[in-house]
């Protein structure tokens, strides 16, 4: 599906002004209005999920998203128990930056002011209570994780899920 600012939902005027990175202009406008692109995408995914379940009689809905769209799917699952499985491709495992190099790997849509005061991606995965699969997990700067860092994140995700006492598991491929 085309999420706001992507695919056919892209404004050519907005693209021409995005000299600082993809979705820069749209993201700034949303932030000025007290909203975020990810928040809008969560609402859009929720609407599609609701349609699939009510009109199409879908018994199970899985979300498979790349980069920021994968995070939107995870955040929807954390807020709404109607998602059965989430796959995140090339998504960050944490909102903590690892380096300043390649800092604009993700588009401006990824930014959630105050998110780290609330928790992190590991808490969203735990709150979903569902199976969450990270395929090609990355850092917030878009770097690959070495085996040691990947293990540390796996341990954190397991710990947070245990503290929340939720079902499901998080898998890193």
N, C-alpha and C positions, 0 to 999 in steps of 0.2 A: 504494500500500500504506500501511497505517497503521503508522507508526513509533511506538515507545514514547513515550507522552505526547501523542500526536496522535490525532485521529479517534476511533474506537471504543475506542482504547487509552488514552483520557484518563480520569483519575480525577476524579469530581466533587468529592471531598474535596480533592484536590490543587488543582483550579481555585479553590475557595473560599479557599485559603490563598495564592494567587499574587497578592497585592496589590502586590508589587514588580516584576511583569512575568511574562509567559508562561513557563511551565515552570520558574519560580523554585524551587518547593519540590522538585520531582523532581530538578532539576539539583543543588541543594545536597545532597540525599541521596546522589546518585551521587558527587559530589565527596568527601563524607565517607567513602565506601567505596572511594575511590581509583580511581573510574571517571568517565567523562564521558558525557553524553547522545550526543554525536557518535560516540564510540567504540561505544556500544551500537547506534546506527543503522548504523554501518559493518558491524558483525557481522550485523545483520538483513538489510541489503542483500546481504551476502555469501551468506547462507543462501538468499535468494530467487534470486540469480544461479546458485548451485550447483544448485538445483532446476530452474531453467529449462534449464540445460545438460545435466544428467544425466537428468532425467525427461521433459522436454518436447523434448529434442534441439535446443535453440536453438543456432544456429551463431554468432550475433552478439547481444550484449546491449548496449544503450545505456541510460544513466541520464539522465533529465531531471528535475532537482529544483529547487525554489524555495528561496531563502534558505539556511538551515542544511542542509536536506536535499540541496541541490546540493553543498555542501561535503562532506557524508558520502559522496556518490557519487564525488567527486573523490578523497577520501582512500582509498576502497576501490580505485579504479583505480590509485592509487600503490602500494598494497600487494599487489594481485592483478592479474595481467595478463589476466584473463578479461573485462574490460570493453572494448568496442570504441570507444565514443564517450561523451563526457560533455557535458551541457548544464546550465549553472548559470544560473538566472534570479534576478535581484535579489540576487546573492551578492556578498560583499565580495571585492575583488581583493587585499587585504592585511589582515593582522591589526593593522596600525598604525592607531591612531585619528587622525583628522584634526581633530576638534573634540570638545568636551564636549557640544555641543548635540546633541540627539536620540540621546544615548549608548545609550538602551535600544531602539533601532530593532529590533535582533535580539533573540530570546529568550535566556534564560540558557543554552540548549542550545549556543550557539556557543562558549562558553568552553572553552579547552584550556590549562590551566596549563603554562607553560614552552614553549609552542609556538614562540614567536619565538626562543628559544635554539636550536631545531632548524633552523628555516628560516622559510618563509612559504608562502603559497598558490602563489606562482610555482614554488617547488621541488616542491611536490606535483604541480603540473601537469606539470613536466618529468619527474618520476619515473614518471608514468603512461605516458609514451611514446605517448600517444593524442591524437587531436584533442579539444580542449577548447574549448567555445564559451561565452562569457559573454554572456548576453542581458540588457540593462539593468544593466551592472555598477555596483556602488556602493562607497562607502567603508565602513569599519567602523561609522561613525555613520549609515549609510543615506543619505548624500548622493550626488547624481549627480556624475560626474567630468567636468570640462571637457575640451576637446580636448587641451590641453597635458598634463594629468595622465594622461589616457588613453594618449597617445603614450608618456609616460615609463614607464607600466606595461607597455605592449606591448614596449618596448625591454628592460625588465628580464626579462620572460617569455622573450623570444627569447634573451637573454644566458644565462640560467640553463639553458635547454634546450640551448644550444650547449655549455655547460660540462659538462652531464650526458651529452652525445652521444646523446640520445634522439630517436626519431622523433616524428612528430605535430607539431601546431601549435596555438597558442592564438589564438582569434579573439574580438574584442570587438565586439559588435553593439549 
